[in-house]
Amino acid sequence: MHDEIRAAIQQYVDGCAAADPALVRDVFDEGAVMWGFLGDRYMTMTGAEFADAVVAEAEPAGTAYTAEIRDIDVHGGTASAVLEEHGFLGLDFHNRFGLIRRDDRWRIVSKVFTTR
């Protein structure tokens, strides 16, 4: 179970690193929403908007980008995961993901984030 969740978060990381909006969009549930702070600026958008507006406009990440999954917690068909990103869009992010298992696949349904 943890390996499947790790694979879903890794798909998010791989999509961000490659600036591949289709890969990122695919791991988000169609109803996914994200909220957080980019510096002091509060932001909210859907997972699809993030893929299409942020990831699609980014350049593929270089070697400065790293990501580490710090925690995974599973309860039935729901899970949470913490991801630390360094060097994405030149910033460091702390992300908390909510995931749900639907149609035999783990998908991101929420993301709460902040920059450091």
C-alpha positions in Angstrom: 0.0 0.0 0.0 2.8 2.5 0.9 4.6 1.7 -2.3 1.5 2.6 -4.4 1.1 5.9 -2.5 4.8 6.6 -2.9 4.5 5.9 -6.6 1.6 8.5 -6.9 3.7 11.1 -5.1 6.7 10.2 -7.2 4.6 10.7 -10.3 3.8 14.3 -9.1 7.6 14.8 -8.5 8.5 13.4 -11.9 5.9 15.6 -13.6 7.1 18.7 -11.8 10.8 17.9 -12.5 10.1 17.3 -16.2 7.6 20.3 -16.5 5.1 17.8 -17.8 1.6 19.0 -17.1 -0.1 15.8 -18.4 1.8 13.7 -15.9 0.9 16.0 -13.0 -2.7 16.4 -14.1 -3.0 12.6 -14.3 -2.1 12.0 -10.6 -4.6 14.6 -9.3 -8.3 13.6 -8.9 -10.5 15.7 -11.1 -12.0 17.4 -8.0 -8.6 18.1 -6.3 -8.0 21.5 -4.8 -4.8 23.0 -3.3 -4.2 25.8 -0.9 -1.1 27.4 0.5 1.4 30.2 0.7 3.9 31.3 -1.9 5.9 33.5 0.4 3.3 35.7 2.1 0.9 35.3 -0.8 -2.1 33.0 -0.2 -3.0 30.9 -3.3 -5.7 28.3 -4.1 -6.4 26.4 -7.3 -7.4 23.1 -8.6 -4.9 20.3 -9.4 -5.7 20.8 -13.1 -5.1 24.5 -12.9 -1.7 23.9 -11.2 -0.7 21.4 -13.9 -1.8 23.7 -16.7 -0.8 27.1 -15.3 2.3 26.4 -13.2 3.9 23.1 -14.4 3.2 23.9 -18.1 5.0 27.2 -17.7 8.0 25.9 -15.8 11.3 24.9 -17.3 12.4 21.3 -16.6 14.1 21.2 -13.3 17.8 20.8 -13.2 20.0 19.1 -10.7 19.2 21.7 -8.0 15.7 20.2 -7.7 15.3 17.5 -5.1 12.3 16.0 -3.4 11.9 13.7 -0.4 8.7 11.9 0.8 8.9 12.3 4.5 5.8 10.6 5.8 3.0 8.4 4.6 -0.1 7.6 6.7 -2.8 5.2 5.5 -6.3 4.6 6.9 -8.4 2.3 4.7 -8.9 4.0 1.3 -7.5 7.4 2.4 -3.9 8.5 3.0 -1.7 11.5 3.7 1.8 12.2 2.6 4.4 14.9 3.3 6.7 15.9 0.6 9.7 18.3 0.9 10.8 19.9 -2.4 14.0 21.9 -2.8 14.6 24.1 -5.8 11.2 23.8 -7.5 10.7 27.1 -9.4 13.7 28.3 -7.4 11.9 27.8 -4.1 11.7 25.2 -1.3 8.2 23.8 -0.6 6.7 21.8 2.3 3.6 19.9 0.9 0.9 17.9 2.7 -1.1 15.7 0.3 -4.4 14.0 0.9 -5.0 11.0 -1.2 -7.8 8.6 -1.9 -7.9 5.2 -3.5 -10.6 5.1 -6.2 -10.9 2.8 -9.2 -7.9 0.8 -7.9 -5.6 3.8 -8.0 -4.3 6.3 -5.5 -4.9 9.9 -6.5 -4.1 13.3 -4.9 -7.3 15.0 -3.8 -5.8 17.8 -1.8 -2.5 19.7 -1.4 -1.6 22.2 1.3 1.7 23.9 0.8 4.0 26.6 2.0 7.4 27.9 0.9 10.3 28.1 3.2 
